[in-house]
Amino acid sequence: MVTRRQITSSTTEAVNFAEVKDFIHLHSGTTANDAEVKACIHDATRYCEGETHRAFLTSTWKLVASSFYIDQIPLAVDLQSVTSVVYTDSNGVDQTADPSTYLVDTDSFVGSVRPTYNGCWPSTRSNTPNAVRITYTCGYGDSPSDLPSDARRAIKLMAAYYFLYRSPILTGTIVNDLPFAVDALLGHIAVPEVV
């Protein structure tokens, strides 16, 4: 089984707080709702990243597998670098692979890591859960300006939606799905989930 999880997220939000506050039509001089707006921006970003199967701003991730299950291991769209490849060897000892023994492909649509020419992955201990751990960074870049405008706009729309419709129950209204515009915007940058 292969799993991926985020280790660290970007310390910068993908959209500007003041911009979202203005988008929601909150007076810039008031601070009563600032914490809620910030939480909505954070949640909207996670939602949009999940819908597109992408990390927007540079973040660190870890792939965990029971073995080197394939020669060319797909990691992420917008792969920036591989920090380490750690594995449990056949004696049960954790080893860090020498970077000279593998190639990192950041140019392909889905970035990957594979052994060097005529090389192969080392043997791992059988029946050992999480015998392979690959840590890597991915994302469009470090700054919100690195993001496509579609992503920034979708985050603003979702943040506004989360802020304006905080109650789980609305009475006296017609039930609607999430704003269609969000799906349309994210459709331009969405990719299939990396397996």
Secondary structure, DSSP 4 states (H G I P E B T S, - for coil): -EEEEEEE--SS-SS-HHHHHHHTT--TT--TTHHHHHHHHHHHHHHHHHHHT---B-EEEEEEESS--SSSEEEEETEEEEEEEEEE-TTS-EEE--GGGEEEE-SSSEEEEEEPTT--PPP--TT-TT-EEEEEEESSBSSGGGS-HHHHHHHHHHHHHHHHT-SS---SS---PSPHHHHHHHHTT--PPP-
